[in-house]
């Protein structure tokens, strides 16, 4: 995402709002990694099911 790892951790823990700035950086990172929205949704669903 081209941000400090501490920022990513704070976003993951909900300590920072997922603002439009971070959303755009996340989308750019996903495009660079070639991860589709479908893959992201499936992974999220599997993680939620595991909990």
GROMACS elastic network, one bead per residue, 0.5 to 0.9 nm:
[ bonds ]
;  ai    aj funct       b0    kb
    1     4     6  0.84998   500
    1     8     6  0.83843   500
    1    22     6  0.80537   500
    1    24     6  0.89254   500
    1    25     6  0.51858   500
    1    26     6  0.56021   500
    1    27     6  0.83776   500
    1    28     6  0.71541   500
    1    29     6  0.51742   500
    1    30     6  0.85010   500
    2     5     6  0.88510   500
    2    25     6  0.72984   500
    2    29     6  0.81052   500
    3     6     6  0.82384   500
    3     7     6  0.65709   500
    3     8     6  0.72173   500
    3    22     6  0.88673   500
    3    25     6  0.83784   500
    4     7     6  0.53642   500
    4     8     6  0.68018   500
    4     9     6  0.89779   500
    5     8     6  0.50447   500
    5     9     6  0.62757   500
    5    10     6  0.86900   500
    6     9     6  0.50652   500
    6    10     6  0.62395   500
    6    11     6  0.86460   500
    7    10     6  0.50741   500
    7    11     6  0.61686   500
    7    12     6  0.86126   500
    7    16     6  0.79515   500
    8    11     6  0.50572   500
    8    12     6  0.61566   500
    8    13     6  0.86649   500
    9    12     6  0.50678   500
    9    13     6  0.62177   500
    9    14     6  0.85842   500
    9    15     6  0.85141   500
   10    13     6  0.51495   500
   10    14     6  0.61163   500
   10    16     6  0.57097   500
   10    17     6  0.89148   500
   11    14     6  0.50962   500
   11    15     6  0.59131   500
   11    16     6  0.50741   500
   11    17     6  0.67332   500
   11    18     6  0.65812   500
   11    22     6  0.88107   500
   12    15     6  0.76518   500
   12    16     6  0.83228   500
   13    16     6  0.78815   500
   14    17     6  0.66684   500
   14    18     6  0.81722   500
   16    19     6  0.83121   500
   17    22     6  0.86858   500
   18    21     6  0.78909   500
   18    22     6  0.58887   500
   18    23     6  0.63969   500
   19    22     6  0.53831   500
   19    23     6  0.61555   500
   19    24     6  0.86856   500
   20    24     6  0.60822   500
   20    25     6  0.85825   500
   21    24     6  0.53496   500
   21    25     6  0.63845   500
   21    26     6  0.86941   500
   22    26     6  0.59957   500
   22    27     6  0.85437   500
   23    26     6  0.50371   500
   23    27     6  0.61812   500
   23    28     6  0.86361   500
   24    27     6  0.50952   500
   24    28     6  0.61895   500
   24    29     6  0.86299   500
   25    28     6  0.51150   500
   25    29     6  0.62029   500
   25    30     6  0.86509   500
   26    29     6  0.51163   500
   26    30     6  0.61851   500
   26    31     6  0.86794   500
   27    30     6  0.50633   500
   27    31     6  0.62437   500
   27    32     6  0.87084   500
   28    31     6  0.51408   500
   28    32     6  0.62798   500
   28    33     6  0.86744   500
   29    32     6  0.50827   500
   29    33     6  0.61729   500
   29    34     6  0.84210   500
   29    35     6  0.88008   500
   30    33     6  0.50821   500
   30    34     6  0.58937   500
   30    35     6  0.52800   500
   30    36     6  0.73549   500
   30    37     6  0.86331   500
   31    35     6  0.63099   500
   31    36     6  0.77245   500
   32    35     6  0.79446   500
   33    36     6  0.89901   500
   35    38     6  0.82797   500
   35    39     6  0.64145   500
   35    40     6  0.70573   500
   36    39     6  0.52507   500
   36    40     6  0.64270   500
   36    41     6  0.87890   500
   37    40     6  0.50545   500
   37    41     6  0.61857   500
   37    42     6  0.86282   500
   38    41     6  0.51608   500
   38    42     6  0.61371   500
   38    43     6  0.85665   500
   39    42     6  0.51888   500
   39    43     6  0.61178   500
   39    44     6  0.85505   500
   40    43     6  0.52482   500
   40    44     6  0.61556   500
   40    45     6  0.86433   500
   41    44     6  0.50891   500
   41    45     6  0.61350   500
   41    46     6  0.86364   500
   42    45     6  0.51095   500
   42    46     6  0.61921   500
   42    47     6  0.86406   500
   43    46     6  0.51244   500
   43    47     6  0.61799   500
   43    48     6  0.86187   500
   44    47     6  0.51570   500
   44    48     6  0.61885   500
   44    49     6  0.85985   500
   45    48     6  0.51157   500
   45    49     6  0.60985   500
   45    50     6  0.86140   500
   46    49     6  0.50430   500
   46    50     6  0.61707   500
   46    51     6  0.88130   500
   47    50     6  0.51241   500
   47    51     6  0.65610   500
   48    51     6  0.52949   500
